[in-house]
Amino acid sequence: MDLFYVVLKEISFRRVRAIIVIFFLLSMLSIITFIQTTSKASIRTMQILMKNLGQNIVILHEKGDRLDYYTAVKDIPLFDQSVTQKISANKTIAATYYLACLEKRLALDSGTEVIISGKKEYKGIYQNPRGAENPFKLVPKGTVRLGSEAALALNAKGKNQITIAGKPFMVDEIMSQSGTINDAKVFMNLEDAQEIFKLPGKINSIEALECLCGIGGVESQIKEMEASIQKDHPYLIVIQLKEIALLRYKARKATDDYFYSLLQVAMLFVFLFLTMLGIMEVRERQREIAIMRAVGRPASSIAAIFLTKNIILAIPGSLLGFTGGTLFSLLFKPDSMISGMQVNWPSLVFCTGAALLICVLSGCIPLFYALRLEPAKIFRES
């Protein structure tokens, strides 16, 4: 008799038990999908909230004074902008984004000074597997973003046009007061800054966002990056803002570990429940199994019936679980989640694979128990 015909008749005959298995898989896989979807959105939200911490790597010319970089009081030695492209193409550096920067003080007609900060983005070879975009918002050419003090100095009232060094700019945003040197900065496109200072192709610093999600400890990754940069560009020095780097690394790792623990608990609970349900079914069907053994049905045939039934039930359970968990995460997004919630398609593959694996493994223990039953003993007791 065809195996699938037997299994389908078995499911139809014990439809209540089949519905219980599918419903339980649906419920638990919905929770798992919800956890995975919200985990991805939570990590992105954390990145957005932490963007004000800034980049965690700064690269300067060796002749530059670090104090001058932090205060922007004096001019920092220049080097070619093309260096940024070369560093960003270095496969040994686990950095996701680089910003070629030109920062210099500019005296206005009023006698007040502002800091011109021109930046251009370069994407690194190493890209975050989550596919996150650069969390640091850059300024389009011809527009500026003003710190609170710079806006006062330039008499900017809102999104109007202003003139800097004889060049017109449209104000994109006036940032709120931060109490840092950024209040005195005028953020603009790198090419605009180079035109103002007549320094085409020149920069005085490179800022980078190091991922710190490769293999090895955080300290070792930082040292490897510094050695790699100085090997190709010995005239550059690397400033590691380790507190920022470590804070991002620990926050991301804590989030990943938390959701990973929830996944483990949910999957263990599914495994235990289905195992107990399988043992109960074997106990109820002892006489039926004994008859199959007595008439010469091989153990492999009995095992195929049990495992095929579990596999067939796993497929609708996983699909319904993914659908339910996705809808739940999209409809009930927490207010604190400022990042957009999106359908997590890799979770469909995970749910299907997890459901098949758990259903097969949870069926092995009851099956082992069933195949050890002695037909003569069962008939004698019944």
C-alpha positions in Angstrom: 0.0 0.0 0.0 1.3 3.5 -0.9 3.1 5.2 2.0 1.5 8.6 1.5 -2.0 7.1 1.1 -1.5 5.3 4.5 -0.2 8.5 6.1 -3.0 10.7 4.7 -5.6 8.2 5.9 -3.9 8.2 9.3 -4.1 12.0 9.5 -7.7 12.0 8.4 -8.6 9.4 11.0 -6.8 11.2 13.8 -7.6 14.7 12.6 -8.0 16.2 16.0 -4.5 15.2 17.0 -3.2 16.6 13.6 -5.0 19.9 14.2 -3.5 20.1 17.6 0.0 19.6 16.2 -0.5 22.2 13.4 -2.0 24.7 15.8 0.8 24.3 18.2 3.4 24.7 15.4 1.5 27.7 14.2 1.5 29.3 17.6 5.1 28.7 18.4 6.5 29.5 15.0 4.4 32.7 15.0 6.2 33.6 18.2 9.6 32.7 16.7 8.9 34.7 13.5 7.7 37.7 15.6 11.0 37.5 17.6 13.1 37.4 14.5 11.3 40.2 12.8 11.3 42.5 15.8 14.9 41.6 16.6 16.0 42.9 13.2 13.9 46.1 13.6 15.2 46.5 17.2 18.8 46.4 16.0 18.1 48.9 13.3 16.3 51.1 15.8 19.3 50.9 18.1 21.6 52.0 15.3 19.5 55.0 14.6 19.3 56.0 18.3 23.1 55.6 18.7 24.0 57.5 15.5 24.7 60.6 17.5 27.7 58.8 19.0 29.4 59.4 15.7 32.1 57.4 13.9 34.4 55.3 16.0 37.6 55.6 13.8 39.4 58.8 12.9 42.4 58.8 10.5 44.7 61.8 10.3 48.0 62.8 8.8 50.9 62.0 11.1 52.0 65.6 11.2 48.6 66.7 12.5 47.9 67.5 16.1 45.1 65.5 17.7 44.1 68.4 19.8 43.7 70.5 16.7 41.4 67.9 15.3 39.2 67.9 18.4 39.1 71.7 18.7 39.4 72.7 15.0 41.4 75.8 16.2 44.3 75.3 13.7 44.4 73.8 10.2 45.1 70.1 10.1 47.6 68.8 7.4 45.9 67.8 4.2 46.2 64.6 2.1 44.6 63.3 -1.0 40.9 62.4 -1.0 41.8 59.3 -3.1 43.3 57.7 0.0 39.8 57.2 1.3 38.9 55.1 -1.8 42.0 52.9 -1.3 41.3 52.3 2.4 37.7 51.5 1.7 38.7 48.9 -0.8 40.9 47.1 1.8 39.4 43.7 2.4 41.2 43.2 5.7 39.4 46.2 7.4 36.0 45.4 8.9 34.5 48.8 8.4 31.2 49.4 6.8 31.4 53.2 6.0 34.1 55.8 5.5 33.6 59.6 5.4 36.3 61.7 3.6 36.3 65.0 5.6 37.5 68.5 5.1 37.0 70.6 8.2 38.4 74.2 8.5 37.4 77.4 10.3 35.9 80.2 8.2 35.7 83.8 9.2 32.4 85.5 8.3 32.0 89.1 7.4 30.6 89.7 10.8 33.9 88.6 12.4 32.4 85.4 13.8 33.9 82.1 12.9 32.2 78.9 11.9 33.6 75.5 11.2 33.0 74.2 7.7 32.6 70.4 7.7 32.4 68.8 4.2 32.0 65.1 4.0 31.6 62.4 1.3 30.7 58.8 1.9 32.6 55.7 0.7 31.2 52.2 1.3 33.6 49.6 2.7 34.2 46.2 1.2 32.8 44.7 4.4 29.1 45.2 4.5 26.9 44.4 7.4 25.0 41.1 6.6 21.8 42.8 7.8 22.1 45.2 4.9 21.7 48.3 7.1 22.2 51.7 5.4 24.6 54.3 6.6 23.0 55.7 9.8 24.9 59.0 9.3 22.8 61.4 7.2 24.9 63.3 4.7 24.1 66.6 3.0 23.3 66.9 -0.8 25.4 69.2 -2.9 24.2 72.8 -2.7 22.6 72.4 0.7 23.8 72.8 4.3 22.9 71.5 7.7 23.6 74.1 10.5 24.5 73.7 14.1 22.6 76.0 16.4 25.4 78.6 16.9 26.3 78.5 13.2 22.7 79.2 12.3 22.8 82.3 14.5 26.1 83.5 13.0 24.7 83.1 9.5 21.3 84.6 10.4 19.5 81.5 9.2 15.8 81.4 10.3 14.7 78.2 8.6 14.8 76.4 5.3 15.9 79.5 3.4 18.8 80.4 1.2 22.0 81.8 2.7 25.4 82.8 1.4 28.7 81.4 2.6 32.0 82.7 1.1 30.0 84.2 -1.8 28.4 80.8 -2.6 24.6 80.3 -2.2 23.3 77.4 -0.2 19.8 76.1 0.7 19.4 75.3 4.4 18.3 71.7 4.8 18.1 71.7 8.6 19.0 73.7 11.7 20.0 71.2 14.4 19.0 71.6 18.0 21.6 72.7 20.5 23.9 69.8 21.6 26.4 71.6 23.8 29.3 70.3 21.7 31.5 71.7 18.9 28.9 70.5 16.4 26.9 73.6 17.4 29.4 75.8 15.5 29.6 73.6 12.4 28.2 74.0 8.9 27.8 70.5 7.5 27.9 70.4 3.7 28.9 68.2 0.7 32.7 67.7 0.5 32.9 69.2 -3.0 31.2 72.4 -1.8 33.7 72.7 1.1 36.7 72.1 -1.3 35.3 74.8 -3.6 35.0 77.3 -0.7 38.6 76.7 0.4 39.9 76.2 -3.2 41.3 72.7 -2.2 40.1 70.3 -4.9 40.7 66.7 -4.1 42.1 67.4 -0.6 40.8 66.3 2.8 42.3 66.5 6.3 40.6 63.5 8.0 38.8 60.2 7.4 36.1 59.0 9.7 35.1 55.4 9.7 32.4 53.2 11.2 34.2 50.0 12.2 31.8 47.1 12.5 33.6 45.0 15.1 31.5 42.0 14.1 34.2 39.8 12.6 36.1 36.9 14.2 38.2 37.6 17.2 38.1 39.9 20.2 37.3 43.6 19.9 40.9 44.7 20.8 42.5 42.4 18.3 40.2 43.7 15.5 41.1 47.3 16.4 44.8 46.5 16.3 44.5 44.7 13.0 42.8 47.6 11.4 45.4 50.1 12.6 48.3 47.9 11.3 46.6 47.4 7.9 46.1 51.1 7.4 49.6 52.1 8.4 51.2 49.4 6.3 49.8 51.0 3.1 49.8 54.6 4.3 52.6 55.0 6.9 52.1 58.8 7.1 48.6 58.3 8.6 47.7 57.8 12.2 44.6 56.1 13.5 42.6 57.4 16.5 40.4 54.7 18.0 37.3 56.0 19.8 37.2 52.7 21.7 34.4 53.6 24.1 32.1 54.3 21.2 33.2 51.2 19.3 32.8 49.0 22.4 29.4 50.5 23.3 28.0 49.7 19.9 29.5 46.2 19.9 28.2 45.4 23.4 24.7 46.8 22.7 24.4 44.8 19.5 25.7 41.7 21.1 23.4 42.0 24.1 20.4 42.4 21.7 21.4 39.4 19.6 22.1 37.2 22.7 18.7 38.1 24.2 16.7 37.2 21.1 18.8 34.1 20.5 18.0 32.9 24.0 14.3 33.4 23.4 14.5 31.4 20.2 16.2 28.5 22.0 13.6 28.4 24.7 10.7 28.5 22.1 12.2 25.7 20.0 13.0 23.6 23.1 9.4 24.0 24.2 8.1 22.9 20.8 10.4 19.9 20.8 9.3 18.7 24.3 5.6 19.2 23.6 5.7 17.2 20.3 7.8 14.5 21.9 5.2 14.1 24.8 2.4 14.1 22.3 4.2 11.4 20.3 4.7 9.2 23.3 1.0 9.5 24.2 0.1 8.5 20.7 2.4 5.4 20.8 0.8 4.4 24.1 -2.7 4.6 22.6 -1.6 2.7 19.5 0.4 -0.1 21.2 -2.0 -2.9 20.0 -2.0 -1.5 16.4 1.8 -1.4 16.3 2.0 -4.9 17.8 -0.3 -6.2 15.0 1.9 -4.6 12.3 5.0 -6.2 13.9 3.3 -9.5 14.3 2.2 -9.7 10.6 5.8 -9.0 9.5 5.8 -5.3 8.8 9.5 -4.2 9.0 10.6 -1.6 11.5 11.6 0.7 8.7 8.0 0.7 7.3 6.6 1.6 10.7 9.2 4.4 11.2 8.4 5.8 7.7 4.7 6.1 8.6 5.4 8.0 11.8 8.1 10.3 10.4 6.3 11.0 7.1 3.2 12.1 9.1 5.3 14.5 11.2 6.9 16.0 8.1 3.5 16.5 6.3 2.1 18.3 9.4 5.3 20.4 9.7 4.8 22.1 6.3 1.4 23.8 6.9 2.4 24.5 10.4 5.6 26.4 9.3 3.8 28.3 6.6 0.9 29.4 8.8 3.3 30.2 11.6 5.4 32.5 9.4 2.3 34.2 8.1 0.8 34.7 11.6 4.1 35.9 13.1 4.7 38.4 10.3 1.2 39.8 10.4 1.4 40.1 14.2 4.7 42.0 14.1 3.5 44.3 11.4 0.2 45.1 13.1 1.4 45.4 16.7 4.7 47.2 16.2 5.9 48.8 19.6 5.7 52.6 19.6 9.4 52.7 20.7 10.4 51.0 17.4 11.3 53.9 15.2 12.7 51.7 12.5 10.2 50.4 9.9 9.1 46.8 10.3 9.6 44.7 7.2 8.7 41.1 6.2 11.7 39.0 7.2 11.8 36.5 4.3 14.8 34.6 5.6 12.6 33.7 8.6 10.4 31.7 6.2 13.3 29.4 5.4 14.2 29.2 9.1 10.7 28.3 10.2 10.3 25.6 7.5 13.7 24.1 8.3 13.1 24.4 12.1 9.6 22.8 11.8 10.9 19.9 9.8 13.9 19.3 12.0 11.9 19.5 15.3 9.1 17.3 13.9 11.6 14.6 12.8 13.7 14.8 16.0 10.6 14.8 18.3 9.3 11.8 16.5 12.5 9.8 17.0 12.0 9.2 20.8 8.4 8.0 20.5 9.4 5.9 17.5 12.3 4.3 19.4 9.8 3.4 22.2 7.3 2.0 19.6 9.9 -0.2 17.9 11.0 -1.7 21.3 7.4 -2.9 22.0 7.1 -6.7 22.2 4.0 -7.9 20.3 3.5 -11.0 22.5 3.7 -9.0 25.7 1.2 -6.4 24.3 -1.3 -9.2 23.3 -0.9 -10.9 26.6 -1.6 -7.7 28.6 -4.6 -6.8 26.4 
